[in-house]
Amino acid sequence: MTHYLLRRLLYLIPTLLGVNLIVFLLFFLVNSPDDMARQALGDKASTPENVERWKEAHGYHYPLFINRDVAGVARLTETIFFRKSLALFWGDFGRSDMTLEPLGAEIRQRIAPSLCLTTPIFLVTLLTNILVAMLAASRRASRIDLAIQLACVLLMSVSSLIFIIGGQYLFAKTLRIVPVSGFLPGADMAKFLLLPIGIGVLGGLGSGIRLYRTFFLEEIGKDYVRTARAKGLPEANVLFRHVLKNAMIPILANVPMQILMLFMGNLLLESFFSIPGLGGYTIMAINTQDFAIVRVMVFLGSVLYMAGLLLTDICYAAVDPRVRFQ
């Protein structure tokens, strides 16, 4: 198991370096520091002198990869690539291009609201998907199964924006059960998160139930299930002790990928409900063209995505020992 995990970790290092390089090239070759300065200053203020002052204040006055004006190691360290890209590996996120506020402190402050929103969505959606999918699979081709499949298709056909706008209009504006938007820490948090959590769960049910139903149908048709039923085991024992256990292998491959959503937040929900999480922070950065924030969030997203892949491998190895020897 140790050698298996070491191999997976070694695979991630060059992959993450490659992603980091690609992100850097996309941001600084397509959109040069001079272009960034002109966008931030505006047409009237973007004189050559102001552009140079802006670049120096934000740390963009260095060469991209190699600084030929200095000697030694500084040729590599006194560059934009080292200060703005490689520095992300040791947690130096730099400052905002617009406000010059430290990004590390801002990101740490916004992680908690994102987790308060996404963790309940993740847990409730996962549990509901498993239970409803198991019910549909155990009643295959029945009215219950057909009704569940029809509901899933309808849920998948409706845009998340419809759920958000309709939920705000019905439950916040008309019935006044919950606020339209906003966020407060502490005991008042629940009333602000109740509606976005419900919408987040509703939006994730359709595809999840259909996918898990496929997993359960594949297991229910196998010989060991027919043998268990022939021995007279209760249907609940067959489903929860045998079918669910074996169906967890493909389910575990899908679950760890949700780590990205947990920490990065939900872009639409946080934006529409004014929740100060990382998802809304990313949308704000895109709207204001704050490339420093966008660059950091893209890097963090790639790190979390690869962490999800690693966790998927670990879960696979835990439930299926054969994977460790591949």
C-alpha positions as CSV (number, residue, x, y, z in Angstrom):
1,M,0.0,0.0,0.0
2,T,2.9,2.4,0.8
3,H,4.6,1.8,-2.5
4,Y,1.3,2.3,-4.3
5,L,0.7,5.7,-2.6
6,L,4.3,6.8,-3.3
7,R,3.8,6.0,-7.0
8,R,0.6,8.0,-7.1
9,L,2.3,11.0,-5.3
10,L,5.2,10.9,-7.8
11,Y,2.8,11.0,-10.7
12,L,1.1,14.1,-9.2
13,I,4.3,16.2,-8.9
14,P,5.1,16.6,-12.7
15,T,1.4,16.9,-13.5
16,L,1.1,19.8,-11.0
17,L,4.2,21.5,-12.4
18,G,2.9,21.2,-15.9
19,V,-0.5,22.7,-14.9
20,N,1.3,25.5,-13.1
21,L,3.4,26.3,-16.2
22,I,0.3,26.2,-18.5
23,V,-1.6,28.5,-16.2
24,F,1.3,30.9,-16.2
25,L,1.6,30.9,-20.0
26,L,-2.1,31.5,-20.4
27,F,-2.1,34.5,-18.1
28,F,1.2,36.2,-19.1
29,L,1.8,35.4,-22.7
30,V,-1.8,36.0,-23.9
31,N,-2.2,38.9,-21.5
32,S,1.1,40.7,-20.9
33,P,1.9,42.7,-17.8
34,D,1.6,45.9,-19.9
35,D,-1.9,44.9,-21.0
36,M,-2.8,44.2,-17.4
37,A,-1.6,47.6,-16.3
38,R,-3.5,49.3,-19.1
39,Q,-6.7,47.5,-18.1
40,A,-6.3,48.4,-14.5
41,L,-5.5,52.0,-15.1
42,G,-7.9,52.8,-17.9
43,D,-7.2,54.4,-21.2
44,K,-6.8,58.0,-19.9
45,A,-4.3,57.1,-17.2
46,S,-2.3,54.4,-19.0
47,T,0.7,56.6,-19.9
48,P,4.1,54.8,-20.2
49,E,5.1,56.2,-16.8
50,N,1.9,55.2,-15.1
51,V,2.2,51.7,-16.6
52,E,5.7,51.2,-15.3
53,R,4.7,52.5,-11.8
54,W,1.8,50.1,-11.7
55,K,3.9,47.2,-12.8
56,E,6.5,48.0,-10.1
57,A,3.9,48.4,-7.4
58,H,2.4,45.0,-8.3
59,G,5.6,43.1,-8.9
60,Y,5.2,42.7,-12.7
61,H,8.3,44.7,-13.6
62,Y,10.5,41.6,-13.6
63,P,11.3,39.5,-16.8
64,L,9.1,36.5,-17.3
65,F,11.5,33.6,-17.0
66,I,15.2,34.8,-16.9
67,N,16.5,38.0,-15.5
68,R,19.7,38.7,-17.4
69,D,20.3,41.9,-15.4
70,V,21.4,40.0,-12.3
71,A,23.8,37.2,-11.6
72,G,23.6,33.8,-9.9
73,V,20.4,32.3,-8.6
74,A,18.7,35.7,-8.8
75,R,18.5,35.2,-12.5
76,L,15.7,32.7,-11.8
77,T,14.3,34.0,-8.6
78,E,14.0,37.6,-9.7
79,T,11.4,36.8,-12.4
80,I,7.6,36.9,-12.7
81,F,7.5,33.1,-13.1
82,F,9.2,32.4,-9.8
83,R,7.4,35.2,-7.8
84,K,3.9,34.8,-9.2
85,S,3.8,31.1,-10.2
86,L,6.2,28.9,-8.4
87,A,5.6,30.8,-5.2
88,L,2.1,29.3,-5.1
89,F,3.6,25.9,-4.2
90,W,4.8,27.2,-0.8
91,G,1.6,29.2,-0.1
92,D,2.8,32.7,-1.2
93,F,-0.4,33.8,-3.0
94,G,0.7,37.4,-3.4
95,R,-1.6,40.4,-3.4
96,S,-4.7,41.5,-5.3
97,D,-4.0,43.4,-8.5
98,M,-6.8,45.8,-7.6
99,T,-6.6,46.4,-3.9
100,L,-3.1,45.1,-3.0
101,E,-4.7,43.1,-0.2
102,P,-2.9,39.8,0.8
103,L,-4.7,37.0,-0.9
104,G,-3.7,34.3,1.6
105,A,-5.7,35.9,4.4
106,E,-8.7,36.6,2.2
107,I,-8.8,33.0,1.0
108,R,-8.5,31.6,4.6
109,Q,-11.4,33.9,5.6
110,R,-13.6,32.7,2.8
111,I,-13.1,28.9,3.2
112,A,-15.4,28.6,6.2
113,P,-18.5,30.1,4.4
114,S,-17.9,27.9,1.4
115,L,-17.6,24.8,3.6
116,C,-20.8,25.7,5.5
117,L,-22.7,25.8,2.2
118,T,-21.1,22.9,0.3
119,T,-20.6,20.3,3.1
120,P,-24.4,19.9,3.8
121,I,-25.1,19.9,0.1
122,F,-22.5,17.1,-0.4
123,L,-23.6,14.9,2.5
124,V,-27.4,15.2,1.9
125,T,-27.0,14.8,-1.9
126,L,-24.8,11.7,-1.5
127,L,-27.2,10.0,1.0
128,T,-30.3,10.9,-1.0
129,N,-28.7,9.6,-4.2
130,I,-27.7,6.3,-2.7
131,L,-31.1,5.6,-1.0
132,V,-33.3,6.7,-3.9
133,A,-31.1,4.9,-6.5
134,M,-31.2,1.7,-4.4
135,L,-35.0,2.0,-4.2
136,A,-35.3,2.4,-7.9
137,A,-32.9,-0.4,-8.7
138,S,-34.6,-2.8,-6.3
139,R,-38.0,-2.0,-7.9
140,R,-36.8,-2.1,-11.5
141,A,-39.4,-1.5,-14.2
142,S,-42.1,-0.8,-11.5
143,R,-44.1,2.4,-11.2
144,I,-41.8,3.6,-8.5
145,D,-38.8,3.1,-10.7
146,L,-40.4,4.8,-13.7
147,A,-41.6,7.7,-11.5
148,I,-38.1,8.2,-10.1
149,Q,-36.5,8.1,-13.6
150,L,-39.0,10.6,-14.9
151,A,-38.3,12.9,-11.9
152,C,-34.5,12.6,-12.6
153,V,-34.9,13.6,-16.2
154,L,-37.0,16.6,-15.3
155,L,-34.4,17.7,-12.7
156,M,-31.6,17.3,-15.2
157,S,-33.6,19.3,-17.8
158,V,-34.0,22.4,-15.6
159,S,-31.2,24.9,-15.3
160,S,-29.8,25.7,-11.9
161,L,-30.6,29.3,-12.6
162,I,-34.3,28.4,-12.7
163,F,-34.1,26.7,-9.3
164,I,-32.3,29.7,-7.8
165,I,-34.6,32.4,-9.2
166,G,-37.7,30.4,-8.6
167,G,-36.6,29.6,-5.0
168,Q,-35.8,33.2,-4.2
169,Y,-39.1,34.4,-5.6
170,L,-41.3,31.7,-3.9
171,F,-39.6,31.2,-0.5
172,A,-38.0,34.5,0.0
173,K,-40.0,37.2,-1.7
174,T,-43.5,35.6,-1.7
175,L,-43.7,33.4,1.4
176,R,-40.9,35.3,3.3
177,I,-39.6,32.1,5.0
178,V,-36.0,32.9,4.4
179,P,-33.9,36.0,3.3
180,V,-33.4,36.6,-0.3
181,S,-29.6,36.7,0.1
182,G,-26.9,37.5,2.6
183,F,-24.8,35.7,5.2
184,L,-24.2,36.0,8.9
185,P,-21.9,33.8,11.1
186,G,-23.1,32.1,14.2
187,A,-26.7,31.0,15.0
188,D,-28.2,33.2,12.3
189,M,-26.3,31.3,9.6
190,A,-28.9,28.6,9.2
191,K,-31.7,30.9,7.9
192,F,-29.4,32.3,5.2
193,L,-28.1,28.9,4.1
194,L,-31.3,26.9,4.2
195,L,-32.5,28.0,0.7
196,P,-29.2,27.7,-1.2
197,I,-28.5,24.3,0.4
198,G,-32.0,23.1,-0.6
199,I,-31.4,24.3,-4.2
200,G,-27.9,22.8,-4.3
201,V,-29.3,19.4,-3.2
202,L,-32.2,19.6,-5.7
203,G,-29.8,20.4,-8.5
204,G,-27.5,17.5,-7.8
205,L,-30.1,14.7,-7.5
206,G,-31.1,13.9,-11.1
207,S,-27.8,12.8,-12.6
208,G,-26.6,11.3,-9.3
209,I,-29.6,9.0,-8.9
210,R,-29.4,7.8,-12.4
211,L,-25.7,7.1,-12.2
212,Y,-26.0,5.2,-8.8
213,R,-29.0,3.3,-10.1
214,T,-26.8,1.9,-12.9
215,F,-24.2,0.8,-10.3
216,F,-26.9,-0.9,-8.2
217,L,-28.5,-2.6,-11.2
218,E,-25.2,-4.1,-12.2
219,E,-24.7,-5.6,-8.8
220,I,-28.3,-6.8,-8.3
221,G,-28.0,-8.9,-11.4
222,K,-25.0,-10.9,-10.2
223,D,-25.1,-14.5,-8.9
224,Y,-24.2,-13.7,-5.3
225,V,-27.4,-11.6,-5.0
226,R,-29.6,-14.4,-6.3
227,T,-27.8,-16.8,-3.9
228,A,-28.5,-14.6,-1.0
229,R,-32.1,-14.2,-1.9
230,A,-32.4,-18.0,-2.4
231,K,-31.1,-18.5,1.1
232,G,-34.0,-16.5,2.5
233,L,-32.1,-13.4,3.5
234,P,-34.3,-10.3,4.1
235,E,-34.3,-7.9,1.1
236,A,-32.9,-5.1,3.4
237,N,-29.9,-7.3,4.3
238,V,-29.3,-8.2,0.7
239,L,-29.4,-4.5,-0.4
240,F,-27.4,-2.9,2.4
241,R,-25.0,-5.6,3.4
242,H,-24.2,-7.1,0.0
243,V,-25.3,-4.9,-2.9
244,L,-24.3,-1.5,-1.3
245,K,-20.9,-2.9,-0.2
246,N,-19.9,-4.0,-3.7
247,A,-21.5,-0.9,-5.4
248,M,-19.4,1.4,-3.3
249,I,-16.3,0.8,-5.5
250,P,-17.6,2.8,-8.4
251,I,-19.4,5.2,-6.1
252,L,-16.1,5.9,-4.3
253,A,-14.6,6.8,-7.6
254,N,-17.1,9.6,-8.0
255,V,-17.3,10.9,-4.4
256,P,-13.7,12.1,-3.8
257,M,-13.9,14.4,-6.9
258,Q,-16.4,16.5,-4.9
259,I,-13.5,17.8,-2.8
260,L,-13.0,20.5,-5.4
261,M,-16.6,21.7,-5.0
262,L,-16.4,21.5,-1.2
263,F,-13.4,23.9,-0.9
264,M,-13.8,26.0,-4.0
265,G,-17.5,26.7,-3.3
266,N,-20.5,26.8,-5.6
267,L,-20.0,29.7,-8.1
268,L,-23.7,30.3,-8.9
269,L,-25.1,29.8,-5.4
270,E,-22.5,32.0,-3.7
271,S,-22.9,34.7,-6.3
272,F,-26.7,34.8,-6.3
273,F,-27.1,34.5,-2.5
274,S,-24.2,36.9,-1.7
275,I,-22.3,34.3,0.4
276,P,-18.7,35.4,1.0
277,G,-17.1,32.2,-0.1
278,L,-14.5,31.2,-2.6
279,G,-16.9,30.7,-5.4
280,G,-18.3,34.2,-5.2
281,Y,-14.8,35.5,-4.7
282,T,-13.8,33.9,-8.1
283,I,-16.8,35.4,-9.9
284,M,-16.0,38.9,-8.4
285,A,-12.3,38.6,-9.6
286,I,-13.4,37.7,-13.1
287,N,-15.8,40.6,-13.3
288,T,-13.2,43.1,-12.0
289,Q,-10.4,41.4,-14.1
290,D,-8.3,40.9,-11.0
291,F,-6.0,38.3,-12.6
292,A,-4.0,37.7,-9.4
293,I,-7.1,36.2,-7.7
294,V,-8.1,34.3,-10.8
295,R,-4.6,32.8,-11.1
296,V,-4.5,31.7,-7.5
297,M,-8.0,30.2,-7.7
298,V,-7.2,28.2,-10.9
299,F,-4.1,26.9,-9.2
300,L,-5.9,25.9,-6.0
301,G,-8.6,24.3,-8.1
302,S,-6.0,22.1,-9.9
303,V,-4.4,21.1,-6.6
304,L,-7.8,20.1,-5.1
305,Y,-8.7,18.2,-8.3
306,M,-5.5,16.2,-8.1
307,A,-6.1,15.6,-4.4
308,G,-9.5,14.2,-5.3
309,L,-7.8,11.9,-7.9
310,L,-5.3,10.7,-5.2
311,L,-8.1,10.1,-2.7
312,T,-10.0,8.2,-5.4
313,D,-7.0,5.9,-5.8
314,I,-6.7,5.5,-2.0
315,C,-10.4,4.6,-1.8
316,Y,-10.1,2.1,-4.6
317,A,-7.0,0.4,-3.0
318,A,-8.9,0.3,0.3
319,V,-11.9,-1.5,-1.0
320,D,-10.3,-3.5,-3.8
321,P,-6.7,-4.8,-2.9
322,R,-6.1,-5.8,-6.5
323,V,-5.7,-2.2,-7.5
324,R,-2.6,-1.9,-5.3
325,F,-0.6,-4.2,-7.7
326,Q,-1.5,-2.5,-10.9
